[in-house]
Amino acid sequence: MENHAAIYTLIWEFQVRAGKESEFERVYGPQGDWARFFAQSHEYLGTELHRDAITKSRYVTIDRWNSREAYETFRSQHAAAYQELDARCEALTERETPLGAFYSIGQPPRH
């Protein structure tokens, strides 16, 4: 059962091309190009970027939204710009894999 009050979280895994780590971190980090793009929506709650402790070229991003509907509406309304930014970023990675979309459990109320 979908909890509409829960935060909607998307998690992606990336294998970054050798020598592209710094640029990847700049683009995908919490103040990066993707975060600024998503921040056009007041429903976007932020991004975390994590680097694997052993495999230095492996990263995960965690993007949080107020709801699944908010994310899907944003994607739909900004589809062309999303595709353009995604295409510009392709040279940074060897592979990107969606790990899933999740709802939070027991989150405090949002204001």
N, C-alpha and C positions, 0 to 999 in steps of 0.2 A: 504494500500500500504506500502510495506516494505521500510524503509529508510536505505540504506546501509552505509550512513555516520554517522548514529546515534550509540551511545553506546548501546550495548546489555547487559541487566541487568537481572539476575536471583535472585529471592527472595524465600527463604525457611523459614518455621516456624518449630521450634523444641520444643517439650516438654521434658525437661531434667529430668533424674532420680534423685530422692532425694539424696543428698550427692555427686553428680557427677558434680555440677556446675563449680567448679574451673577447673577441668580437661577438661570439655566441652569448657570453655572459652579459655583455652590454645590451644586446638586442632582446634577450629573453629574461633578463633580471627584473626585479620589482620596480625599477624606474626606467626600464627599457622601452624599446619601440612597441612591443606587443602590449605592455601595461599601459602606455600612453594611448594607444589605439583603443583598448577596451575601456579606458577611463572616460571616454566620451559618454558612456552610460553611467547614470547615477546608481544603477543596480549592480555594477561591478564592485567587488569588495577587495580585490587585490590579487597579486601573484607572488608566489614563493619560487625560488630557484634553488635546487639542491644538486651538488656534485657528489658522485660516488666516491667513497673513501678509499676504494681500492682501484677501480677502473677510472682513471682520471678523465677519460673522454665520454663517460656516461653521466647523463644529467636527467633530472625529472623536474617538471614544472607542475605547480599546483595553482590552479586558477579558481577563485571563489566568486560566486554570484549570489544574489538574493534569492533567485529561483531559476529553475530550468527554463521556464517561460521567458524570463528576462534575457537569458543567454541566447535562446533560440530566436527571439525577436531581434536582438542586436545583430546576430549573424545574418539573419534574413535581410534586415534593413541596410547592412553594410557589406553585403556579399562581394561586390566588386573590389572594394578596398581591402577586404580580408584576403581575397585571392591574390591581389597585387602584392601585399606585404608577405604573404606566404611564399610566393614565387621568388621574391627578393632574398628570402632567407634560405632557400634550398641549397645554396652553395656552402652553407655552414655545417650541414649535417650529412652523414652517410645514411642515417635511418631515423625515422620518427614513428613512434608507436603509441596509439592511445591506450592507456592502461585502464581507463574506465571513467565513469561518471558516478558520483556518490552523493548521498544526502547526509548531512551531519546528524549526529545523535546527541541529544542533551546539550545543545548550544544555548548560551544565554540569549535573551531577547535582543533583537537589533533595534537601534533607535533611528 
